[in-house]
Amino acid sequence: MASPRKDNGGFLTQEQREKLRIAVQNAETLSLASPRSPTAGTTSALLQQYEQQLEQKRAAAAAAGRGGGGGGGGGGVRHVRRSHSGKTIKVKKGYGAGGKGTWGKLIDTDADACLDRNDPNYDSGEEPYELVEAPVSTPLEDYKKSVVPIIEEYFSNGDVKLAASDLKELGYDDFHRYFVKKLVSVAMDRHDKEKEMASVLLSSLYGNVISSTQIRLGFVLLLEAVDDLAVDIPDAVDVLALFIARAVVDDILPPAFLSKAKASLSESSKGMQVVQIAEKSYLSAPHHAELIERKWGGSTHITVEEAKKRITDLLKEYIKNGDTAEACRCIRELAVPFYHHEVVKRAITLGMESPVAETLVIKLLKEASEECLISSSQMMKGFSRVAEGLDDLALDIPSAKSEFQLLVSKAISDGWLDSSYGRSGVNGDVEDDEHQKLTRYKREAVSIIHEYFLSDDTPELIRSLKELGYPEYNPIFIKKLITIAMDRKNREKEMASVLLSSLSMELFSTEDIVKGFVMLLESAEDTALDILDASDELGLFLARAVIDDVLAPLNLDEINSKLPPNCSGAETLNMARSLASARHAGERLLRCWGGGTGWAVEDAKDKITKLLEEYESGGDVGEACNCIRELDMPFFNHEVVKKALVMAMEKKNERTLGLLQECFGEGIITMNQMTKGFSRVRDGLDDLALDIPDAREKFLSYVEHAKKSGWLLPSFGVTASA
């Protein structure tokens, strides 16, 4: 841009020309500030001249100010720029680091600069960091957050078992009242389908997952919160009243809950309205139970009331005629084994109401228990339900509590109520230390079993059991182990059998194992409700125990003698006998689950043959022992014994007996496996005699050697039992 001509005929005044000259010179100076410019030599001169002029004008302006002329003449005007936000920004001229077309110095900061959120160039990342204190959540808050997805998932898939499992995994049993509150409050704002599902879930979780106390406290919380719920749910009062009535009909809330709730609620509260509607509109109506069951159109529990009616009718008929067999037949025809606790509850109540009926009721319950018609768990649950309602019963039967105590003592002494049953006083809490100890043992045992199925570490499991103590509960551990395995895949079933074999040699007595299988057979009907093929699976476990020498065939007779008459477990026992006595039963049962080792039986036999041949031809005894150990089939070591004995007969070389001695001494082959191996050779002597004429004589000498060496008990017979 060229400078304007200096003629007096122009339109610009002298002052304006001076301003324009300064601006043009400023622009030229800035354009020449690039170090690449060829006129870099003149740039510094222009800048110096420009700086001198500015200093002179600033000094003149300052002098004028001191002299009283505060008007601020135009001689000191500077070139200014404005940001998009409208604020004036002074252009820095120091050392050529600012101005148009430049980036500024490497470190160009302005201590007085501040961020403007209205500036289009505003970047929130330039804001200074501020530390915010994060809230620490409590276990209760975590629990409340965790139950929401459980409830939503249940409403989407209707899987009661999954919901129960998820709730158990959460733990915090004392917080389950909040689950009840959340479940009902969410269902209240949904359709009738969800309301019905919520009632069904509460009924299913009652007792097993959520205690009666937590159910009661959950509904207390709902009554206290109904004023808030009514803000979002207009009919909250009526819906909650129906939920409470349904809970009373389903026997998860006692009728006394309503009267106790009234005492804690104010007359003007909506909670009081809920109780009054539940009591007067629902529970006082004729045929109220059936109406309440159908209120939400659900059919899930439609048969419950019918079952209750049929149970009441059959018990009344039994009291009239005293025919125990007919009553048991009617109970069996109900085909609701999971609901037999209702039979127990109603029978006990009838017995308390009438002294005449009491003897008949005891006779019926004892007969039903002995026939395995009513399982031990259902019997205990029925007694527990009566204990929880004793306060209500005492209103009509003043002696209810004392009569119930006498009945419990008699039932335990007669053997048809488990001795671990614990009963408290008024609140129904368990006070029996033995019962608490048993509950704790079961919980720890389940944890140990699950860890074993993950790690396959038998020594660690045995160590854990020894640390846990309570050897008197060994049968319960066996029951838990096999019950859990029956509901798993073939791998876990095979692992359970292998573990049982190891435990029988190191920790558990034969008596423990017999008791464990008796308990399994007694509860077979209950187990079959969850595991359809439980009877067949249990038969395989029994037969496998015989093949693995965990049980002797005579132990099956002992188990049979301990079962109640007409018990369904007897059929399972007969099936186990047939499986264990069949031809080639050993090989078939080792493969029955195709599992961890069963599928490799033939391969294992080949390896055993090769290692024995290598040892017999001059191999090292230590190497042979390592090979047997690496097979990792301790339950199959009887095959090593059998093949070693046969090879000694065939080769007429007793070197393999030295290997057996070493294996026995190091604990690789136990006496159980040694006895089993000798028994297998004894059973096949007739076939061996065809190829080895003196097989019997040699076998007798081997037996005598084994007895002297301690491999076999002195009672071992040299002839097969019939």
Buried (B, 14 or more C-beta within 10 A) or exposed (E): EEEEEEEEEEEEEEEEBBBBBBEBBBBBBBBBBEEEEEEEEEBEEBBEEBEEEBEEBEEEBEEBBEEEEEEEEEBBBEBEEEEEEEEEEEEBBEEBBBBEEBEEEEEEEEEEEEEEEEEEEEEEEEEEEEEEEEEEEEEEEEBBEBBEEBBEBBBEEBEBEEBBEBBEEBEBEBBBBBBBBBBBBBBBEEEEBBBBBBBBBBBBBBBEBBBBBBBBBBBBBBBBBBEEBBEEBEEBBBBBBBBBBBBBBBBBBBEBBBEEBBEEBEEEBBBBBBBBBBBEBBBEEEEBBBBBBBBBEBEBBEBBBEBBEBBBEBBEEBBEEEBBEEBBEBBEEBEBBBBBBBBBBBBBBBBBBEEEBBEBBBBBBBBBBBBBBBBBBBBBBBBBBBBBBBBBBBEEBEEBBEBBBEBBEEBBEEEBBBEBBBBEEEEBEBEBEEBEEBBEBBEBBBEBBEEBBEEEEBEEBBEBBEEBEBEEBBBBBBBBBBBBBBEEEBBBBBBBBBBBBBBBBBBBEEEBBBBBBBBBBBBBBBBBEEBEEBBBBBBBBBBBBBBBBBBEEEBBEBBBEBBBEEBBBBEBBEBBBEBBEEEEBBBBBBBBBEBBBBBBBEEBBEBBBEBBBBBBEEBEBEEBBEBBBEBEBBBBBBBBBBBBBBBBBBEEEBBBBBBBBBBBEEEBBBBBBBBBBBBBBBEBBEEBEEEBEEBBEBBEEBBEBBBEBEBBEEEBEEEEEE
